[in-house]
Amino acid sequence: MQRLTGIGASPGLVAGRAVVLIHREQVLRYRVPAERLNREIARLGASRDLARQQLTEIRSSVSRKHGADLASIFDAQLMMLDDQKLIPRAAEIVREQRVNAAWAIQRVFDEFGAVFDDIADAYLRERKGDVSDLAGRLKMNLRRGASSRDLLQELDEASVLVADELPPSIAAQIDWAKVRGFATDAGSRTYHTAILARSLGVPAVVGLQNATRIVQAGQAIALDGDTGELVLDPGEEILARARLHVDDVAPIAGQQGEPSGPAVTSDGIRVRLDANIEFPDDLAAARYAGAEGIGLYRSEFLLMGGVRAWGAASADEEEQYAVYRRMLEGMAPGAVTIRTFDLDEEGGGMRGLRLSLLKPEPFRRQLRALLRASRHGALRIMFPFVSGVEELRDARQMIKEAAAELGIADRELARVPVGAMIEVPAAAYTADLIAREADFLTIGTNDLIQYCLAVDRSDARVSQLYEPLHPAILRMVVMVRRAAARQRIPVSLCGEMASDPVVLALLVGLGLREFSMTPAAIPLARRLLQEMRSDELHAIARRVLRLSTADEIETELERNIVVSQRS
């Protein structure tokens, strides 16, 4: 028996089998039952076959455009696919350790990487990048078509989650009837996910530093949120006490899906809560959670092959039309906001609306499908990654042309609002100009934070600097809200900030009234807002805007918003 000591963030004692989530590597490690091992190994083979097809196509394209010499850099990766130390080794890890395929690939990459680190020759040592690229491609193929929520739904009952970090937007998607509690390497008692855990009655320990390196997937562990301890291979006495806790405490999370009316603060201010969804099948979860509409549907999930699928059947106008119509009819009378394709061609910022305008034919197909579907419900079209007025004008002109092709009159077209996502500083600072050309604005906080603070969350060297409560982010939010108000158009906010109940309260204080979040976060958001007064939140927001650092802001929120919701 081994004890790891951290910070008790949410009280209670629970026990179960460990599930390890390395968020920064985007890899979930979990125990695979014996009867599913063959399926997991088959997924490895399918991932390799798809990677070979992808790399062959990339090599051919580079060869045509830039010559065979440059294309040969992909030969090494193609050869690695047949290396006995790659897929066969990963299959061996799956079978011996009974872990999932993506984690096995990560472990093989770690083994390869250690070999390259010991090579003296600088050129050969840099080939580690080829291995990393290939491992990333294989893991991407294994995740193809599956969201983080889908992976978390595969967990067996009586699990305890051990993660390096756990953002509120991920925590809100977990089935807490299966996951009895969680422990994280990072965090403190004021960690926003810890606050969420206390609201849900889920035991939690944070600040463990290196638990994800010590705990093995499937290992029996016990978590004590009162003492801040994580116990590995606990004895029968601890297990018996944990069983008493599970029997005596009914999980709030299991009850959170029941709608309880519109979100209204205690002093009568109406707040609109919409849902973010990735697949049409998520509509049921959104309705069950009490979402008033869909604030963001990520349409690029229709293109599971990425940019190359734009010319394929998966981007066919008829198929798109059928999906969009089904969503509009399924969410009626609520509005459905469909974001046009937000694909990243080759990095460097060639993505979103600018990429759609560069490839007009697939864009026109999508616009025609959207306009045809608009006759079956309340549709809003939203353009992603807008950086200036010119792009928005060009896109709106293409909508008019598509409407003319379909015989849609101007009066009918006017009933389809067209909006812009504010995701880059250029758009935030010109929001007053963009608002003149748009019917609504949506603040996309995930990308706005990344581009404003120059922080890539996937890079462990700087990911800790990704801070939603940075004063610059809050000031940009206020700037965009004011720009929309001056033009008297709606403005909403989506992204992880909206899924964090404490930050949501601050955003209401900053004057926002429309939000879109993961469906699982909606019931809690509604419940917390009903306990708060908007005038008190406005006073807190005024004080926050005078503070200089994210730490000062977080302390202010913990002192005021969390205390008020407990009272």
N, C-alpha and C positions, 0 to 999 in steps of 0.2 A: 504494500500500500504506500502510495506517494502522495504528498500534499503540495499543491501549488497555492500560493497566497497572493491575492489581489485586493480589489476593493469591492465590498458588498454594495451593489447598486440597486437591487430590488430584492426584498426579503423572500425567504422560503427555501426549503430543502427538497431537491428532486434528484432522481437517479435515472440512468438509461444508457444506451449505447451511443458512443461518440460519433458525431458527424463533423468532419473538419472542412471548413470553407476558407480557402485562401482567396480573399476578395481581389487583392491587387494582381494576382495571377489569373483571375477569372476562372479558377478551377475549384470545383466542389469535389471533396473526397468522401465517399461513403461506402459502406459495406454492401456487397452484392450477394444476395442469397445464392446458394449452390445451384438452384434450378435455373438461374438467369445468367450463369457464367458463360455458357455457349453463345447466348445472344450478345453479351458484351464483347466477346472475342470476334463475333461476326461483324459487329459495328466497327471494330478496328480495321478489318479487311475492307469494308465498304469505304471507310475514310481514306485508306491508302489508294483505292481504285479511283476515287474522286480526285484526290490530290494529283495522281498521275495524269488524269485527263486535264486538270487545270494547268499544271506546269507545262504539259505538252502544248496546249493552246497558247500560253504566255510565250513559250520559247519560239513558236512559229510566228507569232505576231512581232516579237522583237527582231527576229531574223529578217522578216519582210521589210521592216521599217529601218533597221539599223545595221543589218548584216549578221552573218553567221558567227563572227568572232565574239560579238557582244552577247549573242544568244547562248553561247556555250557556257555562260556562268550558271545556267540552270541545269546543266548536265549533272553537276555534282549532286543536286537535290534529287534528281530523277534516279541516280544511282543509289542514293541513300535509302530510297523507298524499298529497294530489294536487299538491303543490308540485313543480315541475320540478327544484328544487334539492335535493330529498330523495332519493327512491328512484331517479329517473333519474341523479342525480349519483353515488349509491352504485354503481349498475350501471356507470357510466363508470369509477369507480375500480377496480372488480373487473376489468373488461375491460383497462384500460390498465396497471394495476400487477400484475395476475394474483394478487390477494390474496383471501382469504375474505370472505364477505358481512358477517359481524359486525364485522370490522375496518373494512370500508368504511363501515358505519353510524357507527362511532366517529369516523372521520375527518370525515364529513359533520357530525356534531355539533360537533366541534372547530371546523370552519369557521363554522357557525352561531353558536357561542358567542363567537367572536372578534368577530363583527359586533355582537352584543348588548353586549359589554363596552365598546364604543366609543360607545354611546348615552348621551347626557347625561341624558335623562328617566329618573328612578328607576323609575317604573311600567313603562315599556317595557323597561327593563333587566332587571326581574324576570321578564319573559316568557321569559327564558332557561331558567327552571325547566320551562316547558311543553315546550320542545325536549328538555331532558334526560329528562323523564318519557317522552316519545314514543320517544326513542332507546333508552331502557332497555327499553321494551315491545317494540320491534322486535327487539332483541338477545335478549330472553327468548324470543320466539317462534321465533327462529332456533335457540335451544338446546333448544327443547321436545323432550323425550324423549331428549336426549343428555346424558350425564354428562361430567365433565372427562376421564375415562378414554377415553370414546368419541372425543372430539376429539383426544386425544393419539395414539390408534391410527391416525388418518388420515395421520400424518406419513409422508413418504417415507423410504426408507433413506438412510443417510449424512447425517443431520441433526445439527446442533449447536444446542442450546436456549439462548436468551438470554432471561432473565427478570428482572423487577424484584426478585422474591423467589420462593423455591421451597420451600414447606413440605414436611416429610418425607412427609406423607400424599399429596401430589401426586407427589413424586419416586418414591414406592413404586409408583405406577401406570404409570410410563413403561416402554415397551418399550426397554430399553437395548441391544438388538440393533440397533435402528434409530437411536436417539439416542446418538451416540458420546461426548458430553460435554456439560457445561453451564457457563454463565457467568451470574452474577447481579450486579445493581447493589448489593444489600445483602450483608451477611454478613462473617464472619471465619473463621479456621481452626477456631474452636470452634463455628461455626454448625452446628446439628444436621444440616442437609442435607449439609454438607461432610463430617461424620463418616460419614454414610450413604454418600456417594460413595466415601470411602476404603475402606469395608467392601466395596463392590461392585466396586472397581477401576475406577471411572468417572472420567476426568480432569475436573477442575473448577477454575474461577477465580471468586473471589467479590470483593465490595467494589469493583466497577468504577464505581459511582456513577451513570453515565448511559449505559450501553451500549445500553439499550433505546431510547433516543432517537436514537442514531447508526446502529446496525445496521439494515439494511433486510431485510425478509423475502425469503428466497431468495438473499441475497448470499453469496458464497463467503467463509468465514472459517476460521481455524485457531485452536485453543485450546491453550495450553501450560501445563499444571498445575504444571510445575516452576518456570518463571520468572514465572508470574502474568500472562502476556500474552495478549491477544486480538488477533489479526491480521486485518484486513479486506483482502480481495482479495490473499491471499498469493501469493508467487511459486512457481515450480516446485520450487525447492530445499526449501522448507518443506513443500509438498504431498508430495514424495517421502519425507521423513522421517516425515510423518504416516501415510503408507501402510504404512511399515515397522512402526509401532506397532500398527496395526490387524491386520496379518498375524501379529505375534508374540504378541499378548496375546489370549487367549480371554476373552470377557466372562463374568464370574461371574453377571451378571444373567440370562443366557440359560439358566443351569443351576439357578436358584433355585426353580423350580416343583416339583422333585421332593420329595415328602414324605420325611422322615427320622425318623419316629416321633414320640412325644409330646414336648412341651417339658418337660425336666427339668433343673434346675440341676446343676452338677457334684457337689453334695453331696446330691442325691437329692430335692429339693423339686419337686413336680409343679406345673406352671403350665398352665392351660387357655387355648388360643388359638382363639377363634372369629372368624368373618368378618362384616364389615358388607357388605351388598349393597343395591343399588337396584332391580334387576330380577330376575325369576325366572331369566333366562338366565345370571345371574352365578353360579348354583349350581355350574356346571362349574368355573369358576375357583376357587371356594372349596374344592371337593373336591380339585382338583389341587394347590392350595397346602398341603393337609394340615390344613385347618380341622376342628376337632372338631364344630362345629355352626355355626349362624347366630346370632350374638349380637345382630344388629340388622337387621331388614328394614324399610325405610321404606315403609310401605304406601301413603302418599299419592301415590306414583308411579303408582298405578292411576288417579289422578284428574288426568290431564294438563291438564284445563281449570281446575284450581284449585278454589276454594270453590264456584263456580257449578256444578261437575260433580257435586256431591253428589246432586243430584236427577236426574242424567242416567244414561244407560245404562252409562257407564263405572264407575258406583258400584253397579251391579246386584248383588244378593246372589248370584245364580248364577255370575256371572263371577268375583266375588271368591272364592267357594267353590272354583271350579276352580283358580284360581291358588294359593290357600293349600294345597289338597290336593296339587297338583303339587310344591310346595316341600317339604312334609313327607315325601312319598314319596321325593323325589329326594335328601334329606339323611339319610334313615334309615340307621342308628339314632340319628344325632345329633339334638339338640334344635334347634328353630327358634324364635327369639324374634321375634314380629311386633309391631312398634310400631303402635298404632292411629293413625289419621290425625292428623298434626301439621301443620295448615294455619294460616296467619296471615291472618285475614279482612281486616283493614284496619289492621294495625299496632297499636301501643298495648298489646300484651300479650294481645289476644284471639286465642288460639291453643291448640293442643294439646288437653288433656283438657277445659279449661274451655269451649272452643268446641264440642267434641263433646257435652258436657252441655247446652249451650245449644241444640243442634240434635239432639234425641234420636232422631228417626226415622232419619236416615242412620247414626247411631251404632248403633242397634239392628240395622240391616241388616248392618253390619260384624260386630257381635258374634255374630249368628246364623251368618254365613258362617264365622267363625273356629271356633265351637263345633262346627259340622257337620264341618269339616275336621279337628278334633282327633282324630277316630276313626281317622285315617290316619297318625298319627305322633306324635312328641313335641313338642307345641306349648307355648309359653309366651307369654302375652299381656302386653304391656307398655304402660303408659299414659305419654304424654309430657307434659312441662311441668306436672307435679304441683306444687302450691304448698302443700297442706295436707291434713290427714287427711279433712276433710269431702268433698273431691272424690273421694278414693280410695274412701271408703265408698259414695258415690252411684254410682260406676262399678261397683263390685263388686255392688251391688244390681241394677243393670241387667243384669249378667252372669247373675245368678240368675234374673231374669225371662225373659231370652232362653232360658236352659236349660229353664225350665218350659214355654215355648212349644214347644220342640223335643222335649219328653219326655225330657230328659236327667236321670238321677237324680243325687242329691247325691254319691253315691260316685264316679260317673263324672266329675262336674264337679270333684271334688277332685283329680283327676289332671292338671288343667290349671293350672299355677302362674300366678299373677297378680302382676305386679310394677310398680314405679314408677320412672320416671327422675328422678334428682336433678339438676336443671339450673338451679335458681335458689337464691339464698342462703336464702330462706325454707324451702325443702325441706331444704337441708343442715343448717340449724340446728335443724330439727325431725325429723331423720332417725330419732332414737330413737322418736318417736311414729309416724311413717310406717311404720317397720319392724314395728311391732306389727300393722299392718293389711295388710302385704304378704307375699308368699311369697319375693320376692327384690327387690334394689335394683340399679339400674344408674346409674353416675355418668356423665352426659353432659357431658364436659368442654368441648366447643365453646361451648355456651350458658352453662355455669356460669362460665367465664372471662369471657365478654362481660358478663354481668349482675353478676358480683361486682366486676369492675374498671371497670364503666361505660365500656366501650370497644367501639365498632363497628368491626370490622376493615375494612369497606368504606369507611370514612371515612379518607382519607389523613392528615388532620390528627392523628388519635389512634391510627391502626392500629399504630404502633410500640410503643404501650403495652400491646398485647395480649400478655401474657407468661404462658405456662403455668407457669413456674417461680416465679411470685410467691409469697412465703411464705403469703399468705392462701389461695391455691388449694391448696397442699400441705396446709395445716392442715385445710381443709374436706374434702379427700380422706380424711385420717386420721380425722376426726370421723365421716364416713359409714361408713367401714370398721368402726370400733368399735361404732357403733350396730347395724350388721348382725350383728356377732359376738355382741353381747349377746343378740340375739333368735335367734341360731343360724340365720340365713338367709343364702343366698349373696349376694355383692355382686361386681359386675363393673364394668369401666371401658371406655367406648368413646369415640371421638373421636380427634383428631389426636395427642393425647398418647400414646395406645397405639401409634401407628404410628411413633413416634420411638424407635429402639432404645435410646438413652442414657437417655431419660426412662422408658422401659419398665423398664429395670434399676432405676432409683430407685424406681419404683412397687412393684416386687417387694420392695425393701428396706423399703418402708413397710407391707408386709404384705398387699398385694393378690395374688390368685392366679388371677383370671379376667379376661381381656381380650378385646375385640372390635375388629378393625381391618380395613383394606382387605386383601383376599386377598393382594395382591402383597407385603405387608409380613410375612406370616407366616413364610416360610422363613428370612428373615434373623433375625427375632425368635427363632425356635427355635434357630438356630445360635449366636447370641450368648448366649442363656440357658444353653445347654449348656456354655459356657466359664466360667460365673460361679458363685461360691458364695453361697448365700442369706445365710449369716451375715456375710460380708464386705459384702454389699449392705445388710444391716440396720445394720451399724456406720456405713456411709456415710450412710444415711438419718438416723440419730440426729444425726450432725454437721450435716447439711443443715438439719434442723429448728431448729437453734440460730442459723443465719445470718439476716442482716437483709435482704438484697437478692437479686433474681434474678441479678444479675451475679456476686455471691459464690457463689451456688448453682451457676451454670453453670461457674465456674472450678473448684469442688470436684469436680464430675462429670467434667470434662475431665481433671483431675489424677488421678482415681482409677479411674473406670469405663472410660474409653477406654484408659488404660495397661494395666489388667488384661486387657482383651480382646485386646491386641496381644501380650501375653507368652505 
